[in-house]
Amino acid sequence: MPIFKKTFDYYKTISNITKIEIKKFKNEKNNNLFNLYSIIYKSDTILVHGFILQKKNLKKELPVIIYCRGGNRSFGENYPKNISSNKSLLDIAEKEIAIIFCPNYRGSSMSEGIDEYCGNDVNDIINLYPIIQKICKIKNPKVSIYGWSRGGLMAMMVASKVNWIKNIL
């Protein structure tokens, strides 16, 4: 099972991540409970934006869940505002169930490329795996994947192409 308990400084050392910064929520309570890392990573030949959500001051090492958003292009895109209003994601992080990766896919306002709506943008999820492997420091970690609307279809497509998905939520 993939596990990790990492900090901002550790994420900066991962070669597939080309940029990382800590984002703040508008809700002060969330800033005190969670770290939200904004990352830009390599996917195929382009740069894609995403977030990593985790509880501050983790008491244990945690598995990974990839959250596949719905919508297309910039509609439905992950931002600190909608992550902080997503009760499911916050509950998972607060109860220390998992660390959550939230890719924005190519063609969104913060990513390069063109949104193909379940075309090559599926690779934007698959290409998170080398980052997860480096973070987990194990060769073949199993990962859970969670999606809604278009994200549900994206999750199913990823699971049909790779053998490292443990659960589809």
Contact map, one row per residue, 1 for C-alpha under 8 A:
1110000000000000000000000000000000000000000000000000000000000010000000000000000000000000000000000000000000000000000000000000000000000000000011100000000000000000000000000
1111000000000000000000000000000000000000000000000000000000000111000000000000000000000000000000000000000000000000000000000000000000000001010011100000000000000000000000000
1111100000000000000000000000000000000000000000000000000000001111000000000000000000000000000000000000000000000000000000000000000000000001000000000000000000000000000000000
0111110000000000000000000000000000000000000000000000000000001110000000000000000000000000000000000000000000000000000000000000000000000011000000000000000000000000000000000
0011111000000000000000000000000000000000000000000000000001011100000000000000000000000000000000000000000000000000000000000000000000000000000000000000000000000000000000000
0001111101100000000000000000000000000000000000000000000000000000000000000000000000000000000000000000000000000000000000000000000000000010000000000000000000000000000000000
0000111111100000000000000000000000000000000000000000000000000000000000000000000000000000000000000000000000000000000000000000000000000000000000000000000000000000000000000
0000011111110000000011000000000000001000000000000000000000000000000000000000000000000000000000000000000000000000000000000000000000000000000000000000000000000000000000000
0000001111111000000000000000000000000000000000000000000000000000000000000000000000000000000000000000000000000000000000000000000000000000000000000000000000000000000000000
0000011111111100000000000000000000000000000000000000000000000000000000000000000000000000000000000000000000000000000000000000000000000000000000000000000000000000000000000
0000011111111100100100000000000000000000000000000000000000000000000000000000000000000000000000000000000000000000000000000000000000000010000000000000000000000000000000000
0000000111111100101100000000000000000000000000000000000000000000000000000000000000000000000000000000000000000000000000000000000000000000000000000000000000000000000000000
0000000011111110000000000000000000000000000000000000000000000000000000000000000000000000000000000000000000000000000000000000000000000000000000000000000000000000000000000
0000000001111111100000000000000000000000000000000000000000000000000000000000000000000000000000000000000000000000000000000000000000100110000000000000000000000000000000000
0000000000001111110000000000000000000000000000000000000000000000000000000000000000000000000000000000000000000000000000000000000000000000000000000000000000000000000000000
0000000000000111110000000000000000000000110000000000000000000000000000000000000000000000000000000000000000000000000000000000000001100000000000000000000000000000000000000
0000000000110111111100000000000000000011110000000000000000000000000000000000000000000000000000000000000000000000000000000000000000100000000000000000000000000000000000000
0000000000000011111100000000000000000011110000000000000000000000000000000000000000000000000000000000000000000000000000000000000000000000000000000000000000000000000000000
0000000000010000111110000000000000000111100000000000000000000000000000000000000000000000000000000000000000000000000000000000000000000000000000000000000000000000000000000
0000000000110000111111000000000000001111000000000000000000000000000000000000000000000000000000000000000000000000000000000000000000000000000000000000000000000000000000000
0000000100000000001111100000000000001110000000000000000000000000000000000000000000000000000000000000000000000000000000000000000000000000000000000000000000000000000000000
0000000100000000000111110000000000111100000000000000000000000000000000000000000000000000000000000000000000000000000000000000000000000000000000000000000000000000000000000
0000000000000000000011111000000000111100000000000000000000000000000000000000000100000000000000000000000000000000000000000000000000000000000000000000000000000000000000000
0000000000000000000001111100001000010000000000000000000000000000000000000000000100000000000000000000000000000000000000000000000000000000000000000000000000000000000000000
0000000000000000000000111111011000000000000000000000000000000000000000000000000110010000000000000000000000000000000000000000000000000000000000000000000000000000000000000
0000000000000000000000011111011000000000000000000000000000000000000000000000000110000000000000000000000000000000000000000000000000000000000000000000000000000000000000000
0000000000000000000000001111111000000000000000000000000000000000000000000000000000010000000000000000000000000000000000000000000000000000000000000000000000000000000000000
0000000000000000000000001111111100000000000000000000000000000000000000000000000000000000000000000000000000000000000000000000000000000000000000000000000000000000000000000
0000000000000000000000000011111110000000000000000000000000000000000000000000000000000000000000000000000000000000000000000000000000000000000000000000000000000000000000000
0000000000000000000000001111111111000000000000000000000000000000000000000000000000010000000000000000000000000000000000000000000000000000000000000000000000000000000000000
0000000000000000000000011111111111100000000000000000000000000000000000000000000000000000000000000000000000000000000000000000000000000000000000000000000000000000000000000
0000000000000000000000000001111111000000000000000000000100000000000000000000000000000000000000000000000000000000000000000000000000000000000000000000000000000000000000000
0000000000000000000000000000111111100000000000000000001100000000000000000000000000000000000001000000000000000000000000000000000000000000000000000000000000000000000000000
0000000000000000000000000000011111110000000000000000111100000000000000000000000000000000000011000000000000000000000000000000000000000000000000000000000000000000000000000
0000000000000000000001100000001011111000000000000001111100000000000000000000000000000000000000000000000000000000000000000000000000000000000000000000000000000000000000000
0000000000000000000001110000000001111100000000000011110000000000000000000000000100000000000000000000000000000000000000000000000000000000000000000000000000000000000000000
0000000100000000000111100000000000111110000000000011100000000000000000000000000000000000000000000000000000000000000000000000000000000000000000000000000000000000000000000
0000000000000000001111100000000000011111000000001111000000000000000000000000000000000000000000000000000000000000000000000000000000000000000000000000000000000000000000000
0000000000000000111110000000000000001111100000001111000000000000000000000000000000000000000000000000000000000000000000000000000000000000000000000000000000000000000000000
0000000000000000111100000000000000000111110000111100000000000000000000000000000000000000000000000000000000000000000000000000000000000000000000000000000000000000000000000
0000000000000001111000000000000000000011111000111100000000000000000000000000000000000000000000000000000000000000000000000000000000000000000000000000000000000000000000000
0000000000000001110000000000000000000001111111110000000000000000000000000000000000000000000000000000000000000000000000000000001000000000000000000000000000000000000000000
0000000000000000000000000000000000000000111111110000000000000000000000000000000000000000000000000000000000000000000000000011001100000000000000000000000000000000000000000
0000000000000000000000000000000000000000011111000000000000000000000000000000000000000000000000000000000000000000000000000011001000000000000000000000000000000000000000000
0000000000000000000000000000000000000000011111100000000000000000000000000000000000000000000000000000000000000000000000000000000000000000000000000000000000000000000000000
0000000000000000000000000000000000000000011111110000000000000000000000000000000000000000000000000000000001000001100000000000000000000000000000000000000000000000000000000
0000000000000000000000000000000000000001111011111000000000000000000000000000000000000000000000000000000001000011000000000000000000000000000000000000000000000000000000000
0000000000000000000000000000000000000001111001111100000000000000000000000000000000000000000000000000001111000111000000000001000000000000000000000000000000000000000000000
0000000000000000000000000000000000000111100000111110000000000000000000000000000000000000000000000000001111000110000000000000000000000000000000000000000000000000000000000
0000000000000000000000000000000000000111100000011111000000000000000000000000010000000000000000000000111110000000000000000000000000000000000000000000000000000000000000000
0000000000000000000000000000000000011110000000001111100000000000000000000000010000000000000000000000111000000000000000000000000000000000000000000000000000000000000000000
0000000000000000000000000000000000111110000000000111110000000000000000000000000000000000000000000011110000000000000000000000000000000000000000000000000000000000000000000
0000000000000000000000000000000001111000000000000011111000000000000000000000000000000000000010000011110000000000000000000000000000000000000000000000000000000000000000000
0000000000000000000000000000000001110000000000000001111100000000000000000000000000000000000011000111000000000000000000000000000000000000000000000000000000000000000000000
0000000000000000000000000000000011100000000000000000111111000000000000000000000000000000000011010010000000000000000000000000000000000000000000000000000000000000000000000
0000000000000000000000000000000111100000000000000000011111000000000000000000000000000000000000000000000000000000000000000000000000000000000000000000000000000000000000000
0000000000000000000000000000000000000000000000000000001111100000000000000000000000000000000000000000000000000000000000000000000000000000000000000000000000000000000000000
0000100000000000000000000000000000000000000000000000001111111000000000000000000000000000000000010000000000000000000000000000000000000000000000000000000000000000000000000
0000000000000000000000000000000000000000000000000000000011111000000000000000000000000000000000000000000000000000000000000000000000000000000000000000000000000000000000000
0000100000000000000000000000000000000000000000000000000001111100000000000000000000000000000000010000000000000000000000000000000000000000000000000000000000000000000000000
0011100000000000000000000000000000000000000000000000000001111110000000000000000000000000000000000000000000000000000000000000000000000000000000000000000000000000000000000
0111100000000000000000000000000000000000000000000000000000011111000000000000000000000000000000011110000000000000000000000000000000000000000000000000000000000000000000000
1111000000000000000000000000000000000000000000000000000000001111100000000000000000000000000000001110000000000000000000000000000000000000000000100000000000000000000000000
0110000000000000000000000000000000000000000000000000000000000111110000000000000000000000000000000111100000000000000000000000000000010000000000110000000000000000000000000
0000000000000000000000000000000000000000000000000000000000000011111000000000000000000000000000000111100000000000000000000000000000000000000000111100000000000000000000000
0000000000000000000000000000000000000000000000000000000000000001111100000000000000000000000000000001111000000000000000000000100000000000000000111100000000000000000000000
0000000000000000000000000000000000000000000000000000000000000000111110000000000000000000000000000001111000000000000000000000000000000000000000001110001000000000000000000
0000000000000000000000000000000000000000000000000000000000000000011111000000000000000000000000000000011000000000000000000000100000000000000000001111001101100000000000000
0000000000000000000000000000000000000000000000000000000000000000001111100001110000000000000000000000011100000000000000000000000000000000000000000011111000000000000000000
0000000000000000000000000000000000000000000000000000000000000000000111110001100000000000000000000000000000000000000000000000000000000000000000000011111100000000000000000
0000000000000000000000000000000000000000000000000000000000000000000011111111100000000000000000000000000000000000000000000000000000000000000000000000111000000000000000000
0000000000000000000000000000000000000000000000000000000000000000000001111111100000000000000000000000000000010000001010000000000000000000000000000000010000000000000000000
0000000000000000000000000000000000000000000000000000000000000000000000111111100000000000000000000000000001111000001000000000000000000000000000000000000000000000000000000
0000000000000000000000000000000000000000000000000000000000000000000000111111100000000000000000000000000000111000000000000000000000000000000000000000000000000000000000000
0000000000000000000000000000000000000000000000000000000000000000000000111111100000000000000000000000000000000000000000000000000000000000000000000000000000000000000000000
0000000000000000000000000000000000000000000000000000000000000000000011111111110000000000000000000000000000000000000000000000000000000000000000000000000000000000000000000
0000000000000000000000000000000000000000000000000000000000000000000011111111111000000000000000000000000100010000000000000000000000000000000000000000000000000000000000000
0000000000000000000000000000000000000000000000000110000000000000000010000001111101100000000000000000011100000000000000000000000000000000000000000000000000000000000000000
0000000000000000000000000000000000000000000000000000000000000000000000000000111111100000000000000000000000000000000000000000000000000000000000000000000000000000000000000
0000000000000000000000111100000000010000000000000000000000000000000000000000011111110000000000000000000000000000000000000000000000000000000000000000000000000000000000000
0000000000000000000000001100000000000000000000000000000000000000000000000000001111111000000000000000000000000000000000000000000000000000000000000000000000000000000000000
0000000000000000000000000000000000000000000000000000000000000000000000000000011111111100000000000000000000000000000000000000000000000000000000000000000000000000000000000
0000000000000000000000000000000000000000000000000000000000000000000000000000011111111100110000000000000000000000000000000000000000000000000000000000000000000000000000000
0000000000000000000000001010010000000000000000000000000000000000000000000000000111111110010000000000000000000000000000000000000000000000000000000000000000000000000000000
0000000000000000000000000000000000000000000000000000000000000000000000000000000011111110000000000000000000000000000000000000000000000000000000000000000000000000000000000
0000000000000000000000000000000000000000000000000000000000000000000000000000000001111111110000000000000000000000000000000000000000000000000000000000000000000000000000000
0000000000000000000000000000000000000000000000000000000000000000000000000000000000011111111000000000000000000000000000000000000000000000000000000000000000000000000000000
0000000000000000000000000000000000000000000000000000000000000000000000000000000000000111111100000000000000000000000000000000000000000000000000000000000000000000000000000
0000000000000000000000000000000000000000000000000000000000000000000000000000000000100111111110000001000000000000000000000000000000000000000000000000000000000000000000000
0000000000000000000000000000000000000000000000000000000000000000000000000000000000110111111111000000000000000000000000000000000000000000000000000000000000000000000000000
0000000000000000000000000000000000000000000000000000000000000000000000000000000000000011111111100000000000000000000000000000000000000000000000000000000000000000000000000
0000000000000000000000000000000000000000000000000000000000000000000000000000000000000001111111111100000000000000000000000000000000000000000000000000000000000000000000000
0000000000000000000000000000000001000000000000000000111000000000000000000000000000000000111111111111000000000000000000000000000000000000000000000000000000000000000000000
0000000000000000000000000000000011000000000000000000011000000000000000000000000000000000011111111000000000000000000000000000000000000000000000000000000000000000000000000
0000000000000000000000000000000000000000000000000000000000000000000000000000000000000000001111111000000000000000000000000000000000000000000000000000000000000000000000000
0000000000000000000000000000000000000000000000000000001001010100000000000000000000000000000111111110000000000000000000000000000000000000000000000000000000000000000000000
0000000000000000000000000000000000000000000000000000000000000110000000000000000000000000000111111110000000000000000000000000000000000000000000000000000000000000000000000
0000000000000000000000000000000000000000000000000000010000000111100000000000000000000000000110011111000000000000000000000000000000000000000000000000000000000000000000000
0000000000000000000000000000000000000000000000000001111000000111100000000000000000000000000010011111100000000000000000000000000000000000000000000000000000000000000000000
0000000000000000000000000000000000000000000000000001110000000001111000000000000000000000100010000111110000000000000000000000000000000000000000000000000000000000000000000
0000000000000000000000000000000000000000000000000111100000000001111000000000000000000000000000000011111000000000000000000000000000000000000000000000000000000000000000000
0000000000000000000000000000000000000000000000000111100000000000011110000000010000000000000000000001111100000000000000000000000000000000000000000000000000000000000000000
0000000000000000000000000000000000000000000000011110000000000000011110000000010000000000000000000000111110000000000000000001100000000000000000000000000000000000000000000
0000000000000000000000000000000000000000000000011100000000000000000010000000110000000000000000000000011111010110000000000000000000000000000000000000000000000000000000000
0000000000000000000000000000000000000000000000011100000000000000000000000000000000000000000000000000001111110010001000001101100000000000000000000000000000000000000000000
0000000000000000000000000000000000000000000001111000000000000000000000001000000000000000000000000000000111110011111000001001000000000000000000000000000000000000000000000
0000000000000000000000000000000000000000000000000000000000000000000000001100000000000000000000000000000011111111111100000000000000000000000000000000000000000000000000000
0000000000000000000000000000000000000000000000000000000000000000000000011100100000000000000000000000000111111111011000000000000000000000000000000000000000000000000000000
0000000000000000000000000000000000000000000000000000000000000000000000001100000000000000000000000000000000111111000000000000000000000000000000000000000000000000000000000
0000000000000000000000000000000000000000000000011000000000000000000000000000000000000000000000000000000100111111000000000000000000000000000000000000000000000000000000000
0000000000000000000000000000000000000000000000111000000000000000000000000000000000000000000000000000000111111111100000000000000000000000000000000000000000000000000000000
0000000000000000000000000000000000000000000001110000000000000000000000000000000000000000000000000000000001111111110000000000000000000000000000000000000000000000000000000
0000000000000000000000000000000000000000000001000000000000000000000000000000000000000000000000000000000001100011111000000000000000000000000000000000000000000000000000000
0000000000000000000000000000000000000000000000000000000000000000000000000000000000000000000000000000000001110001111100000000000000000000000000000000000000000000000000000
0000000000000000000000000000000000000000000000000000000000000000000000011000000000000000000000000000000011110000111110001000000000000000000000000000000000000000000000000
0000000000000000000000000000000000000000000000000000000000000000000000000000000000000000000000000000000000100000011111111000000000000000000000000000000000000000000000000
0000000000000000000000000000000000000000000000000000000000000000000000010000000000000000000000000000000000000000001111101000000000000000000000000000010000000000000000000
0000000000000000000000000000000000000000000000000000000000000000000000000000000000000000000000000000000000000000000111111100000000000000000000000000000011001000000000000
0000000000000000000000000000000000000000000000000000000000000000000000000000000000000000000000000000000000000000000111111100000000000000000000000000000000000000000000000
0000000000000000000000000000000000000000000000000000000000000000000000000000000000000000000000000000000000000000000101111111000000000000000000000000000000000000000000000
0000000000000000000000000000000000000000000000000000000000000000000000000000000000000000000000000000000011000000001111111111100000000000000000000000000000000000000000000
0000000000000000000000000000000000000000000000000000000000000000000000000000000000000000000000000000000010000000000001111111110000000000000000000000000001001100000000000
0000000000000000000000000000000000000000001100000000000000000000000000000000000000000000000000000000000000000000000000011111111000000000000000000000000000000000000000000
0000000000000000000000000000000000000000001100010000000000000000000000000000000000000000000000000000001011000000000000011111111100000000000000000000000000000000000000000
0000000000000000000000000000000000000000000000000000000000000000010100000000000000000000000000000000001010000000000000001111111110000000000000000000000000000100000000000
0000000000000000000000000000000000000000000000000000000000000000000000000000000000000000000000000000000000000000000000000111111110000000000000000000000000000100010000000
0000000000000000000000000000000000000000011100000000000000000000000000000000000000000000000000000000000000000000000000000011111111100000000000000000000000000000000000000
0000000000000000000000000000000000000000001000000000000000000000000000000000000000000000000000000000000000000000000000000001111111110000000000000000000000000000000000000
0000000000000000000000000000000000000000000000000000000000000000000000000000000000000000000000000000000000000000000000000000111111111000000000000000000000000000000000000
0000000000000001000000000000000000000000000000000000000000000000000000000000000000000000000000000000000000000000000000000000001111111100000000000000000000000000000000000
0000000000000101100000000000000000000000000000000000000000000000000000000000000000000000000000000000000000000000000000000000001111111110000000000000000000000000000000000
0000000000000000000000000000000000000000000000000000000000000001000000000000000000000000000000000000000000000000000000000000000111111111000010000000000000000000000000000
0000000000000000000000000000000000000000000000000000000000000000000000000000000000000000000000000000000000000000000000000000000011111111111110000000000000000000000000000
0000000000000100000000000000000000000000000000000000000000000000000000000000000000000000000000000000000000000000000000000000000001111111110000000000000000000000000000000
0001010000100100000000000000000000000000000000000000000000000000000000000000000000000000000000000000000000000000000000000000000000111111100000000000000000000000000000000
0111000000000000000000000000000000000000000000000000000000000000000000000000000000000000000000000000000000000000000000000000000000011111110010000000000000000000000000000
0000000000000000000000000000000000000000000000000000000000000000000000000000000000000000000000000000000000000000000000000000000000001111111000000000000000000000000000000
0100000000000000000000000000000000000000000000000000000000000000000000000000000000000000000000000000000000000000000000000000000000001101111110000000000000000000000000000
0000000000000000000000000000000000000000000000000000000000000000000000000000000000000000000000000000000000000000000000000000000000001000111110000000000000000000000000000
0000000000000000000000000000000000000000000000000000000000000000000000000000000000000000000000000000000000000000000000000000000000001000011111000000000000000000000100000
1100000000000000000000000000000000000000000000000000000000000000000000000000000000000000000000000000000000000000000000000000000000011001011111100000000000000000000100000
1100000000000000000000000000000000000000000000000000000000000000000000000000000000000000000000000000000000000000000000000000000000000000000111110000000000000000000111000
1100000000000000000000000000000000000000000000000000000000000011110000000000000000000000000000000000000000000000000000000000000000000000000011111000000000000000000111100
0000000000000000000000000000000000000000000000000000000000000001110000000000000000000000000000000000000000000000000000000000000000000000000001111100000000000000000011111
0000000000000000000000000000000000000000000000000000000000000000111100000000000000000000000000000000000000000000000000000000000000000000000000111110000000100000000011111
0000000000000000000000000000000000000000000000000000000000000000111100000000000000000000000000000000000000000000000000000000000000000000000000011111001100100000000000011
0000000000000000000000000000000000000000000000000000000000000000001111000000000000000000000000000000000000000000000000000000000000000000000000001111111111100000000000001
0000000000000000000000000000000000000000000000000000000000000000000111000000000000000000000000000000000000000000000000000000000000000000000000000111111110000000000000000
0000000000000000000000000000000000000000000000000000000000000000000011100000000000000000000000000000000000000000000000000000000000000000000000000011111110000000000000000
0000000000000000000000000000000000000000000000000000000000000000000011110000000000000000000000000000000000000000000010000000000000000000000000000011111111000000000000000
0000000000000000000000000000000000000000000000000000000000000000001111100000000000000000000000000000000000000000000000000000000000000000000000000111111111100000000000000
0000000000000000000000000000000000000000000000000000000000000000000101000000000000000000000000000000000000000000000000000000000000000000000000000111111111110000000000000
0000000000000000000000000000000000000000000000000000000000000000000000000000000000000000000000000000000000000000000001000000000000000000000000000011111111111000000000000
0000000000000000000000000000000000000000000000000000000000000000000100000000000000000000000000000000000000000000000001000100000000000000000000000010011111111100000000000
0000000000000000000000000000000000000000000000000000000000000000000100000000000000000000000000000000000000000000000000000000000000000000000000001110001111111110000000010
0000000000000000000000000000000000000000000000000000000000000000000000000000000000000000000000000000000000000000000000000000000000000000000000000000000111111111000000010
0000000000000000000000000000000000000000000000000000000000000000000000000000000000000000000000000000000000000000000001000100000000000000000000000000000011111111100000000
0000000000000000000000000000000000000000000000000000000000000000000000000000000000000000000000000000000000000000000000000100110000000000000000000000000001111111110000000
0000000000000000000000000000000000000000000000000000000000000000000000000000000000000000000000000000000000000000000000000000000000000000000000000000000000111111111110010
0000000000000000000000000000000000000000000000000000000000000000000000000000000000000000000000000000000000000000000000000000000000000000000000000000000000011111111000000
0000000000000000000000000000000000000000000000000000000000000000000000000000000000000000000000000000000000000000000000000000000000000000000000000000000000001111111000000
0000000000000000000000000000000000000000000000000000000000000000000000000000000000000000000000000000000000000000000000000000010000000000000000000000000000000111111110000
0000000000000000000000000000000000000000000000000000000000000000000000000000000000000000000000000000000000000000000000000000000000000000000000000000000000000011111110000
0000000000000000000000000000000000000000000000000000000000000000000000000000000000000000000000000000000000000000000000000000000000000000000111100000000000000010011111000
0000000000000000000000000000000000000000000000000000000000000000000000000000000000000000000000000000000000000000000000000000000000000000000001111000000000000010011111110
0000000000000000000000000000000000000000000000000000000000000000000000000000000000000000000000000000000000000000000000000000000000000000000001111000000000000000000111110
0000000000000000000000000000000000000000000000000000000000000000000000000000000000000000000000000000000000000000000000000000000000000000000000111000000000000000000011111
0000000000000000000000000000000000000000000000000000000000000000000000000000000000000000000000000000000000000000000000000000000000000000000000011100000000110010000011111
0000000000000000000000000000000000000000000000000000000000000000000000000000000000000000000000000000000000000000000000000000000000000000000000011110000000000000000000111
